[in-house]
């Protein structure tokens, strides 16, 4: 299942070189990840009520084409791996039909009381057969 979100680059996203700062890429990808979670039925508020939370285990980002003020980008997020306690989301930032950046996020759902990863929830595990 792919989730898509658009975002328009604003002045506060830019660095001194006039293109988007690398930290803003990470934040925009994070916002899109939360949209993906909601789309599959895992709302952040509901997870917190159950004393659970998504955690990032590894994040790897490749920047391939700069984006600048006023550019509108599309973030596409999709699951590429499901393990027993972790899963991997790949996200691509597209501008004018070209990839601007790609990030791979290895994640888990953590029991906030025990501070340990739990088995991948059914809402995510059900996609394993399609990978």
Backbone torsions as a table, in degrees:
resi	resn	phi	psi	omega
1	UNK	NA	129.3	179.5
2	UNK	-105.7	138.7	175.0
3	UNK	-111.0	141.6	-179.5
4	UNK	-129.6	138.2	179.3
5	UNK	-143.1	139.5	176.6
6	UNK	-105.4	153.8	-178.8
7	UNK	-149.9	137.7	176.1
8	UNK	-105.4	129.5	-177.0
9	UNK	-69.4	127.8	179.7
10	UNK	-111.7	168.1	-174.6
11	UNK	-56.9	-38.5	-178.4
12	UNK	-68.9	-10.4	176.7
13	UNK	-81.4	-14.9	-170.8
14	UNK	-87.3	154.6	171.9
15	UNK	-106.0	-171.6	-176.9
16	UNK	-65.9	-17.7	-179.5
17	UNK	-87.3	-3.7	176.8
18	UNK	87.9	4.9	174.6
19	UNK	-120.0	173.7	-174.5
20	UNK	-66.3	134.4	178.4
21	UNK	-68.5	143.0	-176.8
22	UNK	-58.8	-32.1	178.9
23	UNK	-67.3	-31.2	178.1
24	UNK	-70.4	-34.6	174.2
25	UNK	-56.6	-47.8	-177.4
26	UNK	-60.5	-43.1	-179.7
27	UNK	-66.3	-41.2	179.6
28	UNK	-65.8	-42.1	175.6
29	UNK	-61.7	-40.4	179.2
30	UNK	-61.4	-45.7	178.7
31	UNK	-59.0	-41.7	178.3
32	UNK	-66.2	-35.5	177.2
33	UNK	-60.7	-42.6	178.7
34	UNK	-63.8	-33.9	174.4
35	UNK	-64.2	-39.6	177.0
36	UNK	-62.4	-46.1	178.3
37	UNK	-56.2	-46.2	-179.6
38	UNK	-63.0	-41.0	-178.5
39	UNK	-60.9	-35.1	-179.3
40	UNK	-89.3	0.4	175.6
41	UNK	99.6	12.6	177.8
42	UNK	-110.4	86.3	179.4
43	UNK	-78.4	137.7	-178.2
44	UNK	-56.0	-43.5	-179.0
45	UNK	-61.8	-40.6	179.4
46	UNK	-67.3	-40.1	177.2
47	UNK	-60.5	-45.7	-179.7
48	UNK	-61.4	-38.1	177.2
49	UNK	-60.5	-31.5	178.6
50	UNK	-90.3	9.1	-178.3
51	UNK	61.6	39.3	177.8
52	UNK	-124.5	156.6	176.5
53	UNK	-158.3	145.2	176.2
54	UNK	-73.7	136.4	177.7
55	UNK	-126.5	146.2	179.0
56	UNK	-94.1	122.2	179.9
57	UNK	-95.3	-34.6	179.6
58	UNK	-155.3	139.4	177.8
59	UNK	-133.7	125.5	179.4
60	UNK	-128.6	124.5	-176.3
61	UNK	-125.7	136.2	175.8
62	UNK	-118.8	126.4	-179.7
63	UNK	-101.2	125.1	-174.9
64	UNK	-122.2	-21.0	179.5
65	UNK	-152.5	127.8	-176.4
66	UNK	-68.5	152.5	170.9
67	UNK	-121.1	150.6	-172.2
68	UNK	-131.5	175.9	-178.2
69	UNK	-50.3	129.5	177.6
70	UNK	87.4	-13.3	178.1
71	UNK	-66.0	140.3	173.8
72	UNK	-105.7	127.5	-178.5
73	UNK	-117.7	156.2	174.4
74	UNK	-114.1	132.0	176.0
75	UNK	-105.3	121.0	176.9
76	UNK	-109.1	125.9	-177.9
77	UNK	-120.5	131.3	175.1
78	UNK	-149.6	152.4	-178.8
79	UNK	-77.8	132.1	178.3
80	UNK	-119.7	-11.6	178.9
81	UNK	-156.1	141.2	173.1
82	UNK	-130.1	121.1	175.1
83	UNK	-104.6	-161.5	179.4
84	UNK	-79.8	-37.3	-179.9
85	UNK	-127.0	0.6	178.4
86	UNK	-141.3	164.8	179.9
87	UNK	-149.1	160.4	-177.1
88	UNK	-124.1	128.4	175.3
89	UNK	-108.2	135.2	172.6
90	UNK	-109.1	135.2	-179.3
91	UNK	-129.1	138.0	-179.3
92	UNK	-125.0	133.5	174.9
93	UNK	-100.3	121.0	-176.8
94	UNK	-111.9	131.5	174.1
95	UNK	-132.8	123.7	-179.9
96	UNK	51.7	42.9	176.0
97	UNK	79.1	-0.3	-179.5
98	UNK	-118.0	149.0	177.8
99	UNK	-73.4	125.7	176.2
100	UNK	-95.7	-35.0	179.9
101	UNK	-160.8	152.2	175.2
102	UNK	-132.9	137.1	176.0
103	UNK	-129.7	144.5	175.9
104	UNK	-118.7	123.4	-176.8
105	UNK	-117.5	117.6	172.2
106	UNK	-92.4	125.4	-172.7
107	UNK	-132.6	166.2	173.8
108	UNK	-146.1	166.8	171.6
109	UNK	-107.1	125.2	-174.4
110	UNK	-105.7	138.0	169.0
111	UNK	-74.2	115.3	-172.9
112	UNK	-72.6	-17.4	176.2
113	UNK	-86.8	-46.1	-178.9
114	UNK	-81.9	-16.3	-179.3
115	UNK	59.6	38.7	179.0
116	UNK	-135.1	152.6	177.2
117	UNK	-68.7	143.2	175.9
118	UNK	-104.2	166.9	173.8
119	UNK	-57.1	147.5	-179.3
120	UNK	-55.9	127.6	-179.5
121	UNK	-60.8	153.7	-178.9
122	UNK	-56.9	-33.9	-179.2
123	UNK	-60.5	-26.7	177.8
124	UNK	-97.5	-44.5	-175.8
125	UNK	-58.8	-30.2	-177.8
126	UNK	-63.4	-19.5	179.7
127	UNK	-83.9	-8.9	-177.0
128	UNK	-57.4	-37.8	-177.7
129	UNK	-65.8	-21.6	-178.3
130	UNK	-92.2	-1.6	-176.1
131	UNK	-86.2	NA	NA
